Amino acid sequence: MRSIKGIVAETSVLDPEEGIRFRGYTIPDCEKLLPKAKGGEEPHPEGIWWLLLTGDIPDEKQVAAITME
């Protein structure tokens, strides 16, 4: 897909060089910035959902509230 624009949506963009972006954040950005479970290496799915819904990086409390829902 290099140099071919594949997908453009309000919540994500598929860049031919950098890969997919969620609300402007690359996958490595999301892996670094989104809250993870204790002892975990990957972000909570609820954190990614929050990011897609609001455009903001959630904190632990926000992720926990979604989990409880």
Predicted model as a PDB file, atoms N, CA, C, CB and O in Angstrom, pLDDT in the B-factor column:
MODEL        1                                                                  
ATOM      1  N   MET A   1       0.814  -1.197   0.000  1.00 65.00           N  
ATOM      2  CA  MET A   1       0.000   0.000   0.000  1.00 65.00           C  
ATOM      3  C   MET A   1       0.863   1.268   0.000  1.00 65.00           C  
ATOM      4  CB  MET A   1      -0.929  -0.006   1.204  1.00 65.00           C  
ATOM      5  O   MET A   1       0.328   2.374   0.084  1.00 65.00           O  
ATOM      6  N   ARG A   2       2.157   1.126  -0.091  1.00 71.00           N  
ATOM      7  CA  ARG A   2       3.022   2.304  -0.087  1.00 71.00           C  
ATOM      8  C   ARG A   2       2.595   3.278  -1.184  1.00 71.00           C  
ATOM      9  CB  ARG A   2       4.501   1.894  -0.276  1.00 71.00           C  
ATOM     10  O   ARG A   2       2.400   2.898  -2.338  1.00 71.00           O  
ATOM     11  N   SER A   3       2.459   4.517  -0.799  1.00 72.00           N  
ATOM     12  CA  SER A   3       2.098   5.645  -1.675  1.00 72.00           C  
ATOM     13  C   SER A   3       0.693   5.552  -2.275  1.00 72.00           C  
ATOM     14  CB  SER A   3       3.095   5.745  -2.792  1.00 72.00           C  
ATOM     15  O   SER A   3       0.376   6.256  -3.234  1.00 72.00           O  
ATOM     16  N   ILE A   4      -0.147   4.682  -1.707  1.00 72.00           N  
ATOM     17  CA  ILE A   4      -1.554   4.616  -2.121  1.00 72.00           C  
ATOM     18  C   ILE A   4      -2.403   4.927  -0.906  1.00 72.00           C  
ATOM     19  CB  ILE A   4      -1.922   3.210  -2.725  1.00 72.00           C  
ATOM     20  O   ILE A   4      -2.336   4.207   0.091  1.00 72.00           O  
ATOM     21  N   LYS A   5      -3.205   5.990  -0.965  1.00 66.00           N  
ATOM     22  CA  LYS A   5      -4.095   6.317   0.139  1.00 66.00           C  
ATOM     23  C   LYS A   5      -5.209   5.283   0.165  1.00 66.00           C  
ATOM     24  CB  LYS A   5      -4.668   7.765   0.005  1.00 66.00           C  
ATOM     25  O   LYS A   5      -5.965   5.167  -0.799  1.00 66.00           O  
ATOM     26  N   GLY A   6      -5.323   4.521   1.267  1.00 69.00           N  
ATOM     27  CA  GLY A   6      -6.260   3.412   1.335  1.00 69.00           C  
ATOM     28  C   GLY A   6      -7.562   3.752   2.022  1.00 69.00           C  
ATOM     29  O   GLY A   6      -8.638   3.476   1.493  1.00 69.00           O  
ATOM     30  N   ILE A   7      -7.473   4.350   3.199  1.00 64.00           N  
ATOM     31  CA  ILE A   7      -8.666   4.634   3.989  1.00 64.00           C  
ATOM     32  C   ILE A   7      -8.505   5.992   4.656  1.00 64.00           C  
ATOM     33  CB  ILE A   7      -8.915   3.522   5.049  1.00 64.00           C  
ATOM     34  O   ILE A   7      -7.438   6.319   5.177  1.00 64.00           O  
ATOM     35  N   VAL A   8      -9.567   6.771   4.635  1.00 61.00           N  
ATOM     36  CA  VAL A   8      -9.606   8.004   5.408  1.00 61.00           C  
ATOM     37  C   VAL A   8     -10.959   8.052   6.094  1.00 61.00           C  
ATOM     38  CB  VAL A   8      -9.368   9.273   4.504  1.00 61.00           C  
ATOM     39  O   VAL A   8     -11.999   7.968   5.440  1.00 61.00           O  
ATOM     40  N   ALA A   9     -10.943   8.187   7.409  1.00 63.00           N  
ATOM     41  CA  ALA A   9     -12.166   8.302   8.191  1.00 63.00           C  
ATOM     42  C   ALA A   9     -11.913   9.312   9.292  1.00 63.00           C  
ATOM     43  CB  ALA A   9     -12.610   6.921   8.776  1.00 63.00           C  
ATOM     44  O   ALA A   9     -10.765   9.661   9.564  1.00 63.00           O  
ATOM     45  N   GLU A  10     -12.958   9.776   9.917  1.00 68.00           N  
ATOM     46  CA  GLU A  10     -12.787  10.760  10.979  1.00 68.00           C  
ATOM     47  C   GLU A  10     -11.942  10.220  12.122  1.00 68.00           C  
ATOM     48  CB  GLU A  10     -14.137  11.201  11.503  1.00 68.00           C  
ATOM     49  O   GLU A  10     -11.161  10.961  12.719  1.00 68.00           O  
ATOM     50  N   THR A  11     -12.088   8.947  12.429  1.00 72.00           N  
ATOM     51  CA  THR A  11     -11.384   8.382  13.582  1.00 72.00           C  
ATOM     52  C   THR A  11     -10.061   7.719  13.244  1.00 72.00           C  
ATOM     53  CB  THR A  11     -12.256   7.393  14.255  1.00 72.00           C  
ATOM     54  O   THR A  11      -9.264   7.453  14.143  1.00 72.00           O  
ATOM     55  N   SER A  12      -9.806   7.443  11.969  1.00 75.00           N  
ATOM     56  CA  SER A  12      -8.549   6.788  11.622  1.00 75.00           C  
ATOM     57  C   SER A  12      -8.143   7.145  10.198  1.00 75.00           C  
ATOM     58  CB  SER A  12      -8.671   5.262  11.777  1.00 75.00           C  
ATOM     59  O   SER A  12      -8.970   7.520   9.368  1.00 75.00           O  
ATOM     60  N   VAL A  13      -6.846   7.018   9.943  1.00 77.00           N  
ATOM     61  CA  VAL A  13      -6.276   7.266   8.625  1.00 77.00           C  
ATOM     62  C   VAL A  13      -5.262   6.163   8.355  1.00 77.00           C  
ATOM     63  CB  VAL A  13      -5.615   8.691   8.535  1.00 77.00           C  
ATOM     64  O   VAL A  13      -4.483   5.801   9.236  1.00 77.00           O  
ATOM     65  N   LEU A  14      -5.273   5.637   7.151  1.00 80.00           N  
ATOM     66  CA  LEU A  14      -4.283   4.645   6.758  1.00 80.00           C  
ATOM     67  C   LEU A  14      -3.250   5.354   5.897  1.00 80.00           C  
ATOM     68  CB  LEU A  14      -4.940   3.438   5.995  1.00 80.00           C  
ATOM     69  O   LEU A  14      -3.470   5.594   4.710  1.00 80.00           O  
ATOM     70  N   ASP A  15      -2.116   5.686   6.513  1.00 80.00           N  
ATOM     71  CA  ASP A  15      -1.033   6.371   5.820  1.00 80.00           C  
ATOM     72  C   ASP A  15      -0.159   5.335   5.128  1.00 80.00           C  
ATOM     73  CB  ASP A  15      -0.195   7.236   6.804  1.00 80.00           C  
ATOM     74  O   ASP A  15       0.190   4.326   5.741  1.00 80.00           O  
ATOM     75  N   PRO A  16       0.202   5.557   3.869  1.00 82.00           N  
ATOM     76  CA  PRO A  16       0.988   4.556   3.151  1.00 82.00           C  
ATOM     77  C   PRO A  16       2.397   4.349   3.711  1.00 82.00           C  
ATOM     78  CB  PRO A  16       1.086   4.946   1.714  1.00 82.00           C  
ATOM     79  O   PRO A  16       2.987   3.290   3.497  1.00 82.00           O  
ATOM     80  N   GLU A  17       2.938   5.318   4.410  1.00 83.00           N  
ATOM     81  CA  GLU A  17       4.288   5.198   4.966  1.00 83.00           C  
ATOM     82  C   GLU A  17       4.288   4.840   6.452  1.00 83.00           C  
ATOM     83  CB  GLU A  17       5.042   6.491   4.760  1.00 83.00           C  
ATOM     84  O   GLU A  17       5.072   3.995   6.882  1.00 83.00           O  
ATOM     85  N   GLU A  18       3.419   5.473   7.237  1.00 82.00           N  
ATOM     86  CA  GLU A  18       3.421   5.290   8.694  1.00 82.00           C  
ATOM     87  C   GLU A  18       2.431   4.245   9.181  1.00 82.00           C  
ATOM     88  CB  GLU A  18       3.124   6.592   9.365  1.00 82.00           C  
ATOM     89  O   GLU A  18       2.486   3.846  10.344  1.00 82.00           O  
ATOM     90  N   GLY A  19       1.535   3.798   8.327  1.00 85.00           N  
ATOM     91  CA  GLY A  19       0.516   2.844   8.747  1.00 85.00           C  
ATOM     92  C   GLY A  19      -0.713   3.561   9.282  1.00 85.00           C  
ATOM     93  O   GLY A  19      -0.898   4.756   9.051  1.00 85.00           O  
ATOM     94  N   ILE A  20      -1.549   2.824   9.997  1.00 87.00           N  
ATOM     95  CA  ILE A  20      -2.809   3.374  10.475  1.00 87.00           C  
ATOM     96  C   ILE A  20      -2.585   4.347  11.633  1.00 87.00           C  
ATOM     97  CB  ILE A  20      -3.746   2.248  10.906  1.00 87.00           C  
ATOM     98  O   ILE A  20      -1.694   4.157  12.461  1.00 87.00           O  
ATOM     99  N   ARG A  21      -3.404   5.378  11.673  1.00 88.00           N  
ATOM    100  CA  ARG A  21      -3.400   6.358  12.765  1.00 88.00           C  
ATOM    101  C   ARG A  21      -4.815   6.417  13.326  1.00 88.00           C  
ATOM    102  CB  ARG A  21      -2.915   7.784  12.273  1.00 88.00           C  
ATOM    103  O   ARG A  21      -5.791   6.500  12.581  1.00 88.00           O  
ATOM    104  N   PHE A  22      -4.909   6.374  14.649  1.00 89.00           N  
ATOM    105  CA  PHE A  22      -6.185   6.525  15.339  1.00 89.00           C  
ATOM    106  C   PHE A  22      -6.196   7.905  15.982  1.00 89.00           C  
ATOM    107  CB  PHE A  22      -6.405   5.391  16.409  1.00 89.00           C  
ATOM    108  O   PHE A  22      -5.419   8.176  16.897  1.00 89.00           O  
ATOM    109  N   ARG A  23      -7.077   8.775  15.500  1.00 90.00           N  
ATOM    110  CA  ARG A  23      -7.171  10.147  16.024  1.00 90.00           C  
ATOM    111  C   ARG A  23      -5.808  10.830  16.049  1.00 90.00           C  
ATOM    112  CB  ARG A  23      -7.773  10.139  17.436  1.00 90.00           C  
ATOM    113  O   ARG A  23      -5.501  11.587  16.971  1.00 90.00           O  
ATOM    114  N   GLY A  24      -4.989  10.558  15.030  1.00 89.00           N  
ATOM    115  CA  GLY A  24      -3.683  11.191  14.917  1.00 89.00           C  
ATOM    116  C   GLY A  24      -2.542  10.426  15.562  1.00 89.00           C  
ATOM    117  O   GLY A  24      -1.383  10.803  15.391  1.00 89.00           O  
ATOM    118  N   TYR A  25      -2.835   9.357  16.301  1.00 93.00           N  
ATOM    119  CA  TYR A  25      -1.808   8.575  16.998  1.00 93.00           C  
ATOM    120  C   TYR A  25      -1.489   7.303  16.215  1.00 93.00           C  
ATOM    121  CB  TYR A  25      -2.270   8.220  18.434  1.00 93.00           C  
ATOM    122  O   TYR A  25      -2.395   6.591  15.784  1.00 93.00           O  
ATOM    123  N   THR A  26      -0.205   7.022  16.034  1.00 91.00           N  
ATOM    124  CA  THR A  26       0.198   5.774  15.387  1.00 91.00           C  
ATOM    125  C   THR A  26      -0.009   4.621  16.382  1.00 91.00           C  
ATOM    126  CB  THR A  26       1.697   5.843  14.903  1.00 91.00           C  
ATOM    127  O   THR A  26      -0.257   4.849  17.566  1.00 91.00           O  
ATOM    128  N   ILE A  27       0.094   3.408  15.893  1.00 92.00           N  
ATOM    129  CA  ILE A  27      -0.029   2.251  16.784  1.00 92.00           C  
ATOM    130  C   ILE A  27       1.060   2.266  17.856  1.00 92.00           C  
ATOM    131  CB  ILE A  27       0.044   0.944  15.977  1.00 92.00           C  
ATOM    132  O   ILE A  27       0.750   2.018  19.022  1.00 92.00           O  
ATOM    133  N   PRO A  28       2.328   2.548  17.514  1.00 93.00           N  
ATOM    134  CA  PRO A  28       3.341   2.649  18.577  1.00 93.00           C  
ATOM    135  C   PRO A  28       3.028   3.757  19.595  1.00 93.00           C  
ATOM    136  CB  PRO A  28       4.712   2.903  17.959  1.00 93.00           C  
ATOM    137  O   PRO A  28       3.293   3.590  20.785  1.00 93.00           O  
ATOM    138  N   ASP A  29       2.465   4.890  19.135  1.00 95.00           N  
ATOM    139  CA  ASP A  29       2.050   5.947  20.067  1.00 95.00           C  
ATOM    140  C   ASP A  29       0.999   5.408  21.032  1.00 95.00           C  
ATOM    141  CB  ASP A  29       1.495   7.177  19.297  1.00 95.00           C  
ATOM    142  O   ASP A  29       1.089   5.619  22.241  1.00 95.00           O  
ATOM    143  N   CYS A  30       0.003   4.711  20.490  1.00 95.00           N  
ATOM    144  CA  CYS A  30      -1.067   4.154  21.327  1.00 95.00           C  
ATOM    145  C   CYS A  30      -0.503   3.158  22.330  1.00 95.00           C  
ATOM    146  CB  CYS A  30      -2.139   3.475  20.455  1.00 95.00           C  
ATOM    147  O   CYS A  30      -0.913   3.144  23.491  1.00 95.00           O  
ATOM    148  N   GLU A  31       0.428   2.329  21.892  1.00 94.00           N  
ATOM    149  CA  GLU A  31       1.035   1.348  22.794  1.00 94.00           C  
ATOM    150  C   GLU A  31       1.755   2.026  23.950  1.00 94.00           C  
ATOM    151  CB  GLU A  31       2.007   0.452  22.030  1.00 94.00           C  
ATOM    152  O   GLU A  31       1.758   1.506  25.065  1.00 94.00           O  
ATOM    153  N   LYS A  32       2.365   3.179  23.700  1.00 95.00           N  
ATOM    154  CA  LYS A  32       3.087   3.905  24.755  1.00 95.00           C  
ATOM    155  C   LYS A  32       2.159   4.700  25.661  1.00 95.00           C  
ATOM    156  CB  LYS A  32       4.104   4.839  24.137  1.00 95.00           C  
ATOM    157  O   LYS A  32       2.355   4.728  26.876  1.00 95.00           O  
ATOM    158  N   LEU A  33       1.142   5.353  25.078  1.00 96.00           N  
ATOM    159  CA  LEU A  33       0.354   6.347  25.811  1.00 96.00           C  
ATOM    160  C   LEU A  33      -0.882   5.802  26.514  1.00 96.00           C  
ATOM    161  CB  LEU A  33      -0.066   7.411  24.881  1.00 96.00           C  
ATOM    162  O   LEU A  33      -1.267   6.322  27.561  1.00 96.00           O  
ATOM    163  N   LEU A  34      -1.510   4.769  25.964  1.00 96.00           N  
ATOM    164  CA  LEU A  34      -2.758   4.275  26.548  1.00 96.00           C  
ATOM    165  C   LEU A  34      -2.484   3.413  27.778  1.00 96.00           C  
ATOM    166  CB  LEU A  34      -3.554   3.473  25.510  1.00 96.00           C  
ATOM    167  O   LEU A  34      -1.485   2.695  27.828  1.00 96.00           O  
ATOM    168  N   PRO A  35      -3.380   3.486  28.777  1.00 95.00           N  
ATOM    169  CA  PRO A  35      -3.205   2.685  30.003  1.00 95.00           C  
ATOM    170  C   PRO A  35      -3.197   1.188  29.711  1.00 95.00           C  
ATOM    171  CB  PRO A  35      -4.314   3.005  31.007  1.00 95.00           C  
ATOM    172  O   PRO A  35      -3.905   0.692  28.835  1.00 95.00           O  
ATOM    173  N   LYS A  36      -2.374   0.499  30.476  1.00 94.00           N  
ATOM    174  CA  LYS A  36      -2.259  -0.960  30.367  1.00 94.00           C  
ATOM    175  C   LYS A  36      -2.693  -1.610  31.671  1.00 94.00           C  
ATOM    176  CB  LYS A  36      -0.809  -1.377  30.012  1.00 94.00           C  
ATOM    177  O   LYS A  36      -2.672  -0.979  32.728  1.00 94.00           O  
ATOM    178  N   ALA A  37      -3.082  -2.860  31.590  1.00 88.00           N  
ATOM    179  CA  ALA A  37      -3.405  -3.626  32.797  1.00 88.00           C  
ATOM    180  C   ALA A  37      -2.125  -3.843  33.594  1.00 88.00           C  
ATOM    181  CB  ALA A  37      -4.077  -4.993  32.440  1.00 88.00           C  
ATOM    182  O   ALA A  37      -1.033  -3.869  33.026  1.00 88.00           O  
ATOM    183  N   LYS A  38      -2.257  -3.998  34.900  1.00 88.00           N  
ATOM    184  CA  LYS A  38      -1.083  -4.271  35.724  1.00 88.00           C  
ATOM    185  C   LYS A  38      -0.370  -5.511  35.208  1.00 88.00           C  
ATOM    186  CB  LYS A  38      -1.479  -4.451  37.207  1.00 88.00           C  
ATOM    187  O   LYS A  38      -0.975  -6.572  35.052  1.00 88.00           O  
ATOM    188  N   GLY A  39       0.918  -5.365  34.947  1.00 91.00           N  
ATOM    189  CA  GLY A  39       1.708  -6.468  34.434  1.00 91.00           C  
ATOM    190  C   GLY A  39       1.537  -6.713  32.947  1.00 91.00           C  
ATOM    191  O   GLY A  39       2.205  -7.579  32.382  1.00 91.00           O  
ATOM    192  N   GLY A  40       0.646  -5.960  32.300  1.00 90.00           N  
ATOM    193  CA  GLY A  40       0.389  -6.152  30.872  1.00 90.00           C  
ATOM    194  C   GLY A  40       1.286  -5.292  30.004  1.00 90.00           C  
ATOM    195  O   GLY A  40       1.887  -4.324  30.469  1.00 90.00           O  
ATOM    196  N   GLU A  41       1.363  -5.658  28.752  1.00 91.00           N  
ATOM    197  CA  GLU A  41       2.186  -4.922  27.800  1.00 91.00           C  
ATOM    198  C   GLU A  41       1.369  -4.196  26.747  1.00 91.00           C  
ATOM    199  CB  GLU A  41       3.144  -5.854  27.131  1.00 91.00           C  
ATOM    200  O   GLU A  41       1.881  -3.304  26.071  1.00 91.00           O  
ATOM    201  N   GLU A  42       0.117  -4.564  26.602  1.00 93.00           N  
ATOM    202  CA  GLU A  42      -0.736  -3.955  25.583  1.00 93.00           C  
ATOM    203  C   GLU A  42      -1.808  -3.081  26.250  1.00 93.00           C  
ATOM    204  CB  GLU A  42      -1.396  -5.050  24.697  1.00 93.00           C  
ATOM    205  O   GLU A  42      -2.209  -3.342  27.385  1.00 93.00           O  
ATOM    206  N   PRO A  43      -2.268  -2.043  25.538  1.00 94.00           N  
ATOM    207  CA  PRO A  43      -3.311  -1.170  26.102  1.00 94.00           C  
ATOM    208  C   PRO A  43      -4.637  -1.908  26.305  1.00 94.00           C  
ATOM    209  CB  PRO A  43      -3.532   0.037  25.189  1.00 94.00           C  
ATOM    210  O   PRO A  43      -4.953  -2.874  25.611  1.00 94.00           O  
ATOM    211  N   HIS A  44      -5.395  -1.414  27.283  1.00 93.00           N  
ATOM    212  CA  HIS A  44      -6.761  -1.909  27.476  1.00 93.00           C  
ATOM    213  C   HIS A  44      -7.581  -1.605  26.221  1.00 93.00           C  
ATOM    214  CB  HIS A  44      -7.421  -1.262  28.744  1.00 93.00           C  
ATOM    215  O   HIS A  44      -7.436  -0.522  25.652  1.00 93.00           O  
ATOM    216  N   PRO A  45      -8.421  -2.508  25.781  1.00 94.00           N  
ATOM    217  CA  PRO A  45      -9.327  -2.209  24.663  1.00 94.00           C  
ATOM    218  C   PRO A  45     -10.219  -1.001  24.971  1.00 94.00           C  
ATOM    219  CB  PRO A  45     -10.199  -3.437  24.342  1.00 94.00           C  
ATOM    220  O   PRO A  45     -10.560  -0.225  24.079  1.00 94.00           O  
ATOM    221  N   GLU A  46     -10.592  -0.857  26.249  1.00 95.00           N  
ATOM    222  CA  GLU A  46     -11.434   0.265  26.649  1.00 95.00           C  
ATOM    223  C   GLU A  46     -10.729   1.603  26.430  1.00 95.00           C  
ATOM    224  CB  GLU A  46     -11.839   0.122  28.112  1.00 95.00           C  
ATOM    225  O   GLU A  46     -11.382   2.608  26.148  1.00 95.00           O  
ATOM    226  N   GLY A  47      -9.397   1.621  26.560  1.00 96.00           N  
ATOM    227  CA  GLY A  47      -8.643   2.848  26.324  1.00 96.00           C  
ATOM    228  C   GLY A  47      -8.657   3.247  24.856  1.00 96.00           C  
ATOM    229  O   GLY A  47      -8.769   4.426  24.520  1.00 96.00           O  
ATOM    230  N   ILE A  48      -8.544   2.254  23.994  1.00 94.00           N  
ATOM    231  CA  ILE A  48      -8.602   2.521  22.558  1.00 94.00           C  
ATOM    232  C   ILE A  48      -9.995   3.007  22.187  1.00 94.00           C  
ATOM    233  CB  ILE A  48      -8.231   1.259  21.743  1.00 94.00           C  
ATOM    234  O   ILE A  48     -10.141   3.936  21.392  1.00 94.00           O  
ATOM    235  N   TRP A  49     -11.013   2.383  22.758  1.00 94.00           N  
ATOM    236  CA  TRP A  49     -12.389   2.806  22.508  1.00 94.00           C  
ATOM    237  C   TRP A  49     -12.590   4.258  22.935  1.00 94.00           C  
ATOM    238  CB  TRP A  49     -13.378   1.888  23.249  1.00 94.00           C  
ATOM    239  O   TRP A  49     -13.193   5.045  22.206  1.00 94.00           O  
ATOM    240  N   TRP A  50     -12.084   4.612  24.117  1.00 95.00           N  
ATOM    241  CA  TRP A  50     -12.184   5.992  24.617  1.00 95.00           C  
ATOM    242  C   TRP A  50     -11.513   6.951  23.633  1.00 95.00           C  
ATOM    243  CB  TRP A  50     -11.534   6.119  26.029  1.00 95.00           C  
ATOM    244  O   TRP A  50     -12.077   7.991  23.293  1.00 95.00           O  
ATOM    245  N   LEU A  51     -10.316   6.603  23.179  1.00 95.00           N  
ATOM    246  CA  LEU A  51      -9.588   7.439  22.231  1.00 95.00           C  
ATOM    247  C   LEU A  51     -10.397   7.646  20.960  1.00 95.00           C  
ATOM    248  CB  LEU A  51      -8.233   6.814  21.897  1.00 95.00           C  
ATOM    249  O   LEU A  51     -10.517   8.774  20.482  1.00 95.00           O  
ATOM    250  N   LEU A  52     -10.952   6.579  20.409  1.00 91.00           N  
ATOM    251  CA  LEU A  52     -11.741   6.696  19.189  1.00 91.00           C  
ATOM    252  C   LEU A  52     -12.995   7.538  19.407  1.00 91.00           C  
ATOM    253  CB  LEU A  52     -12.126   5.315  18.681  1.00 91.00           C  
ATOM    254  O   LEU A  52     -13.380   8.322  18.540  1.00 91.00           O  
ATOM    255  N   LEU A  53     -13.621   7.376  20.552  1.00 90.00           N  
ATOM    256  CA  LEU A  53     -14.868   8.087  20.834  1.00 90.00           C  
ATOM    257  C   LEU A  53     -14.645   9.570  21.108  1.00 90.00           C  
ATOM    258  CB  LEU A  53     -15.567   7.453  22.016  1.00 90.00           C  
ATOM    259  O   LEU A  53     -15.398  10.410  20.615  1.00 90.00           O  
ATOM    260  N   THR A  54     -13.616   9.900  21.892  1.00 92.00           N  
ATOM    261  CA  THR A  54     -13.436  11.280  22.348  1.00 92.00           C  
ATOM    262  C   THR A  54     -12.285  12.019  21.679  1.00 92.00           C  
ATOM    263  CB  THR A  54     -13.221  11.289  23.817  1.00 92.00           C  
ATOM    264  O   THR A  54     -12.285  13.249  21.628  1.00 92.00           O  
ATOM    265  N   GLY A  55     -11.304  11.280  21.164  1.00 92.00           N  
ATOM    266  CA  GLY A  55     -10.114  11.909  20.615  1.00 92.00           C  
ATOM    267  C   GLY A  55      -9.061  12.208  21.666  1.00 92.00           C  
ATOM    268  O   GLY A  55      -8.012  12.765  21.344  1.00 92.00           O  
ATOM    269  N   ASP A  56      -9.324  11.844  22.933  1.00 95.00           N  
ATOM    270  CA  ASP A  56      -8.402  12.093  24.041  1.00 95.00           C  
ATOM    271  C   ASP A  56      -7.807  10.786  24.552  1.00 95.00           C  
ATOM    272  CB  ASP A  56      -9.119  12.831  25.183  1.00 95.00           C  
ATOM    273  O   ASP A  56      -8.433   9.729  24.478  1.00 95.00           O  
ATOM    274  N   ILE A  57      -6.577  10.882  25.075  1.00 96.00           N  
ATOM    275  CA  ILE A  57      -5.952   9.737  25.736  1.00 96.00           C  
ATOM    276  C   ILE A  57      -6.569   9.623  27.131  1.00 96.00           C  
ATOM    277  CB  ILE A  57      -4.376   9.893  25.811  1.00 96.00           C  
ATOM    278  O   ILE A  57      -6.502  10.579  27.904  1.00 96.00           O  
ATOM    279  N   PRO A  58      -7.174   8.469  27.474  1.00 97.00           N  
ATOM    280  CA  PRO A  58      -7.805   8.329  28.782  1.00 97.00           C  
ATOM    281  C   PRO A  58      -6.781   8.080  29.883  1.00 97.00           C  
ATOM    282  CB  PRO A  58      -8.816   7.198  28.756  1.00 97.00           C  
ATOM    283  O   PRO A  58      -5.656   7.650  29.629  1.00 97.00           O  
ATOM    284  N   ASP A  59      -7.207   8.365  31.118  1.00 96.00           N  
ATOM    285  CA  ASP A  59      -6.376   7.991  32.258  1.00 96.00           C  
ATOM    286  C   ASP A  59      -6.910   6.667  32.827  1.00 96.00           C  
ATOM    287  CB  ASP A  59      -6.370   9.125  33.356  1.00 96.00           C  
ATOM    288  O   ASP A  59      -7.916   6.136  32.359  1.00 96.00           O  
ATOM    289  N   GLU A  60      -6.219   6.154  33.838  1.00 94.00           N  
ATOM    290  CA  GLU A  60      -6.606   4.861  34.435  1.00 94.00           C  
ATOM    291  C   GLU A  60      -8.041   4.890  34.960  1.00 94.00           C  
ATOM    292  CB  GLU A  60      -5.644   4.493  35.579  1.00 94.00           C  
ATOM    293  O   GLU A  60      -8.780   3.917  34.810  1.00 94.00           O  
ATOM    294  N   LYS A  61      -8.429   5.996  35.569  1.00 96.00           N  
ATOM    295  CA  LYS A  61      -9.769   6.110  36.152  1.00 96.00           C  
ATOM    296  C   LYS A  61     -10.850   6.037  35.072  1.00 96.00           C  
ATOM    297  CB  LYS A  61      -9.898   7.425  36.939  1.00 96.00           C  
ATOM    298  O   LYS A  61     -11.877   5.384  35.261  1.00 96.00           O  
ATOM    299  N   GLN A  62     -10.623   6.694  33.965  1.00 96.00           N  
ATOM    300  CA  GLN A  62     -11.590   6.659  32.862  1.00 96.00           C  
ATOM    301  C   GLN A  62     -11.708   5.259  32.272  1.00 96.00           C  
ATOM    302  CB  GLN A  62     -11.187   7.653  31.767  1.00 96.00           C  
ATOM    303  O   GLN A  62     -12.810   4.800  31.972  1.00 96.00           O  
ATOM    304  N   VAL A  63     -10.582   4.584  32.107  1.00 95.00           N  
ATOM    305  CA  VAL A  63     -10.609   3.215  31.592  1.00 95.00           C  
ATOM    306  C   VAL A  63     -11.337   2.288  32.566  1.00 95.00           C  
ATOM    307  CB  VAL A  63      -9.175   2.704  31.339  1.00 95.00           C  
ATOM    308  O   VAL A  63     -12.123   1.438  32.149  1.00 95.00           O  
ATOM    309  N   ALA A  64     -11.074   2.455  33.859  1.00 94.00           N  
ATOM    310  CA  ALA A  64     -11.737   1.616  34.873  1.00 94.00           C  
ATOM    311  C   ALA A  64     -13.248   1.845  34.863  1.00 94.00           C  
ATOM    312  CB  ALA A  64     -11.166   1.911  36.281  1.00 94.00           C  
ATOM    313  O   ALA A  64     -14.018   0.902  35.045  1.00 94.00           O  
ATOM    314  N   ALA A  65     -13.672   3.079  34.654  1.00 95.00           N  
ATOM    315  CA  ALA A  65     -15.114   3.374  34.619  1.00 95.00           C  
ATOM    316  C   ALA A  65     -15.776   2.674  33.443  1.00 95.00           C  
ATOM    317  CB  ALA A  65     -15.358   4.895  34.532  1.00 95.00           C  
ATOM    318  O   ALA A  65     -16.883   2.152  33.576  1.00 95.00           O  
ATOM    319  N   ILE A  66     -15.125   2.657  32.319  1.00 93.00           N  
ATOM    320  CA  ILE A  66     -15.684   1.968  31.142  1.00 93.00           C  
ATOM    321  C   ILE A  66     -15.724   0.469  31.404  1.00 93.00           C  
ATOM    322  CB  ILE A  66     -14.847   2.273  29.860  1.00 93.00           C  
ATOM    323  O   ILE A  66     -16.705  -0.193  31.068  1.00 93.00           O  
ATOM    324  N   THR A  67     -14.678  -0.063  31.993  1.00 91.00           N  
ATOM    325  CA  THR A  67     -14.627  -1.487  32.305  1.00 91.00           C  
ATOM    326  C   THR A  67     -15.773  -1.874  33.220  1.00 91.00           C  
ATOM    327  CB  THR A  67     -13.290  -1.851  32.950  1.00 91.00           C  
ATOM    328  O   THR A  67     -16.409  -2.908  33.015  1.00 91.00           O  
ATOM    329  N   MET A  68     -16.045  -1.049  34.233  1.00 93.00           N  
ATOM    330  CA  MET A  68     -17.142  -1.331  35.167  1.00 93.00           C  
ATOM    331  C   MET A  68     -18.500  -1.273  34.489  1.00 93.00           C  
ATOM    332  CB  MET A  68     -17.110  -0.351  36.325  1.00 93.00           C  
ATOM    333  O   MET A  68     -19.407  -2.016  34.863  1.00 93.00           O  
ATOM    334  N   GLU A  69     -18.655  -0.411  33.507  1.00 90.00           N  
ATOM    335  CA  GLU A  69     -19.930  -0.328  32.773  1.00 90.00           C  
ATOM    336  C   GLU A  69     -20.203  -1.649  32.089  1.00 90.00           C  
ATOM    337  CB  GLU A  69     -19.909   0.825  31.731  1.00 90.00           C  
ATOM    338  O   GLU A  69     -21.223  -1.797  31.418  1.00 90.00           O  
TER     339      GLU A  69                                                      
ENDMDL                                                                          
END                                                                             
